Amino acid sequence: MSELKVRISEIFYSLQGETKTIGLPTVFVRLTGCPLRCGYCDTAYAFNGGEVVTVASVLAEVAKYNPRYVTVTGGEPLAQRNCFNLLVELAEQGYEVSLETSGALDVSPVDPRVVKVMDLKAPSSGEMHRNRYENIQWLLPHDQVKFVVANRDDFNWAAFKLAEYDLTAKVSEVLFSPVYGELNPTELAEWILTDNLPVRMQIQLHKYLWNDEPGH
């Protein structure tokens, strides 16, 4: 399995900027390619290019940092079929592994040791029609669901979906994140408080620390 290949845009060591492990030192493995084109995408550089490498070489690079946490991201990592094997191999090394996925592709084959951080795409993304709601049945108690919010319409839609699928009863965290540079984080915070939503608001820490530079 370690000789299987994946296309990688970058592997880097940084602080986790989002999710339940925000602020913790983490190795990021960014896979190349994505079938979605969200209007606010901040990793378009990972749509193309990259380098084809073996899973074994990815494991060796990750091990150099002696990490506790590893995040597999993209692009959309599940667009590469060997991503599932990569996740298994990382989990076998004893890392706490998370997967950042758009929610548009089937998550059922993901190793249950891996924390799935799954988006549900709101209207402003332009990709709401790609939401694969059947994925919700495959979410485990340690998983997380993320809504990226650009405006009040997005917020109202996300609040509706939160209740419709009873997400807080299914996963460990429901995350609301403002689109960087489009929605004032304070506005989102006030909406959450006014509606008393059982969610965790997050901002993208890495963008405030490193000004949205790749490799952070």
C-alpha positions as CSV (number, residue, x, y, z in Angstrom):
1,M,0.0,0.0,0.0
2,S,2.9,2.4,0.8
3,E,4.0,2.2,-2.9
4,L,0.7,3.6,-4.1
5,K,1.0,7.2,-5.5
6,V,-0.7,10.5,-4.8
7,R,-0.3,14.0,-6.3
8,I,0.9,16.4,-3.7
9,S,0.9,20.2,-3.8
10,E,2.8,20.7,-0.6
11,I,3.6,19.3,2.8
12,F,4.3,21.8,5.6
13,Y,4.4,22.2,9.3
14,S,2.4,25.0,10.9
15,L,-0.3,25.8,13.5
16,Q,-3.7,24.4,12.8
17,G,-5.7,27.5,11.8
18,E,-9.2,26.1,12.1
19,T,-11.3,23.2,13.6
20,K,-11.3,21.8,17.0
21,T,-7.5,21.6,17.2
22,I,-6.9,25.3,16.3
23,G,-3.5,26.5,17.5
24,L,-1.9,23.1,17.7
25,P,1.3,22.3,15.8
26,T,0.2,20.2,12.8
27,V,1.7,18.7,9.6
28,F,-0.4,19.5,6.5
29,V,-0.5,17.3,3.5
30,R,-2.1,19.2,0.7
31,L,-3.3,17.0,-2.2
32,T,-3.6,18.5,-5.7
33,G,-6.9,18.8,-7.6
34,C,-10.5,19.7,-6.8
35,P,-13.8,19.3,-8.8
36,L,-15.4,22.3,-7.1
37,R,-14.9,26.0,-7.8
38,C,-16.1,27.8,-4.8
39,G,-16.3,31.6,-5.3
40,Y,-14.2,32.2,-2.1
41,C,-11.7,29.5,-2.6
42,D,-8.3,30.4,-1.0
43,T,-6.3,27.4,-2.3
44,A,-6.8,27.6,-6.1
45,Y,-3.0,27.1,-6.5
46,A,-3.7,23.4,-5.5
47,F,-6.1,22.9,-8.4
48,N,-3.3,21.8,-10.8
49,G,0.4,20.9,-10.9
50,G,1.9,19.2,-7.8
51,E,4.2,16.2,-7.8
52,V,3.3,12.6,-8.0
53,V,4.9,10.7,-5.1
54,T,4.5,7.4,-3.3
55,V,2.5,7.2,-0.1
56,A,5.7,5.9,1.5
57,S,7.6,9.1,0.6
58,V,4.7,11.2,2.1
59,L,5.0,9.2,5.4
60,A,8.8,9.8,5.4
61,E,8.3,13.5,4.9
62,V,5.7,13.8,7.6
63,A,7.8,11.8,10.1
64,K,10.6,14.4,9.8
65,Y,8.5,16.8,11.9
66,N,7.7,14.2,14.6
67,P,4.1,15.5,14.8
68,R,1.2,14.6,16.9
69,Y,-1.4,16.0,14.5
70,V,-1.6,15.5,10.7
71,T,-4.2,17.1,8.4
72,V,-4.9,15.9,4.9
73,T,-6.4,18.7,2.8
74,G,-6.6,20.1,-0.7
75,G,-8.1,21.0,-3.1
76,E,-10.4,18.2,-2.5
77,P,-8.3,15.3,-1.2
78,L,-10.9,12.6,-1.8
79,A,-10.8,13.4,-5.6
80,Q,-7.7,11.1,-5.5
81,R,-8.7,7.5,-4.9
82,N,-5.4,6.7,-3.1
83,C,-6.2,9.4,-0.5
84,F,-8.1,6.7,1.4
85,N,-5.0,4.5,1.6
86,L,-2.9,7.5,2.6
87,L,-5.3,8.2,5.5
88,V,-5.0,4.6,6.7
89,E,-1.2,4.6,6.6
90,L,-1.1,7.9,8.5
91,A,-3.4,6.5,11.2
92,E,-1.3,3.4,11.4
93,Q,1.7,5.6,12.4
94,G,-0.2,6.7,15.5
95,Y,-0.8,10.3,14.4
96,E,-4.1,12.0,15.2
97,V,-5.3,12.4,11.6
98,S,-7.9,14.8,10.2
99,L,-9.4,15.1,6.7
100,E,-10.6,18.4,5.4
101,T,-13.2,17.6,2.7
102,S,-15.8,19.6,0.7
103,G,-18.6,17.2,1.4
104,A,-19.2,16.7,-2.3
105,L,-17.6,13.3,-2.5
106,D,-18.4,10.0,-0.7
107,V,-16.8,9.9,2.7
108,S,-18.0,6.4,3.7
109,P,-14.7,4.7,2.9
110,V,-12.7,7.0,5.2
111,D,-10.9,5.1,8.0
112,P,-12.9,5.5,11.2
113,R,-9.8,6.6,13.1
114,V,-9.7,9.8,11.0
115,V,-11.5,12.9,12.0
116,K,-13.6,14.1,9.1
117,V,-14.0,17.9,8.9
118,M,-16.7,18.1,6.3
119,D,-18.1,21.3,4.7
120,L,-21.7,21.9,3.8
121,K,-21.5,24.5,1.0
122,A,-23.7,27.6,1.6
123,P,-25.4,29.6,-1.3
124,S,-22.6,32.1,-1.8
125,S,-20.1,29.4,-2.6
126,G,-21.8,28.7,-5.9
127,E,-21.4,25.0,-5.2
128,M,-24.4,24.4,-2.9
129,H,-25.8,21.9,-5.4
130,R,-22.7,19.7,-4.9
131,N,-23.6,19.0,-1.2
132,R,-23.8,15.2,-0.8
133,Y,-26.2,15.1,2.1
134,E,-26.1,11.3,2.3
135,N,-22.6,11.8,3.7
136,I,-24.2,12.9,7.0
137,Q,-25.1,9.3,7.8
138,W,-21.4,8.4,7.7
139,L,-20.3,11.1,10.2
140,L,-19.0,9.8,13.5
141,P,-19.2,11.4,17.0
142,H,-15.6,12.7,16.7
143,D,-16.2,14.4,13.3
144,Q,-16.9,18.0,12.6
145,V,-19.1,19.9,10.1
146,K,-18.1,23.3,8.8
147,F,-20.2,26.1,7.3
148,V,-18.3,28.9,5.6
149,V,-20.5,32.0,5.8
150,A,-20.2,35.1,3.5
151,N,-23.4,37.0,4.4
152,R,-26.7,36.8,6.3
153,D,-28.4,34.5,3.7
154,D,-25.6,32.0,4.2
155,F,-26.0,32.2,7.9
156,N,-29.7,31.7,7.8
157,W,-29.3,28.7,5.4
158,A,-26.6,27.2,7.7
159,A,-28.8,27.6,10.8
160,F,-31.6,25.9,9.0
161,K,-29.4,22.9,8.0
162,L,-28.0,22.7,11.5
163,A,-31.5,22.1,12.8
164,E,-32.7,20.1,9.8
165,Y,-30.0,17.4,10.2
166,D,-29.7,17.8,14.0
167,L,-25.9,18.1,13.4
168,T,-24.9,18.9,17.0
169,A,-26.2,15.5,18.0
170,K,-24.2,13.8,15.4
171,V,-20.7,15.3,15.6
172,S,-18.4,16.8,18.1
173,E,-18.3,20.3,16.7
174,V,-20.3,22.4,14.2
175,L,-18.1,25.2,13.0
176,F,-19.2,28.6,11.5
177,S,-16.4,30.5,9.8
178,P,-16.6,33.9,8.1
179,V,-15.3,34.3,4.6
180,Y,-12.0,36.1,5.1
181,G,-12.2,39.7,3.7
182,E,-15.9,39.5,3.0
183,L,-17.8,39.1,6.3
184,N,-16.7,41.0,9.4
185,P,-16.1,38.3,12.0
186,T,-17.9,40.4,14.7
187,E,-21.1,40.3,12.6
188,L,-21.0,36.6,12.5
189,A,-20.3,36.4,16.2
190,E,-23.3,38.7,17.0
191,W,-25.6,36.6,14.8
192,I,-24.6,33.4,16.6
193,L,-25.2,35.0,19.9
194,T,-28.5,36.5,19.0
195,D,-29.8,33.1,17.7
196,N,-28.1,31.2,20.5
197,L,-26.7,28.6,18.1
198,P,-24.9,25.6,19.6
199,V,-21.9,26.1,17.3
200,R,-18.2,27.1,17.5
201,M,-17.3,30.2,15.7
202,Q,-13.8,30.2,14.2
203,I,-11.6,32.5,12.3
204,Q,-8.7,31.3,10.1
205,L,-5.8,31.8,12.5
206,H,-3.1,31.2,9.9
207,K,-4.4,34.2,7.8
208,Y,-3.9,36.5,10.7
209,L,-0.5,35.2,11.5
210,W,1.0,34.8,8.0
211,N,-1.3,36.9,5.8
212,D,-2.6,34.0,3.8
213,E,0.7,32.9,2.4
214,P,0.9,29.3,1.0
215,G,2.8,26.9,3.2
216,H,1.1,28.1,6.4
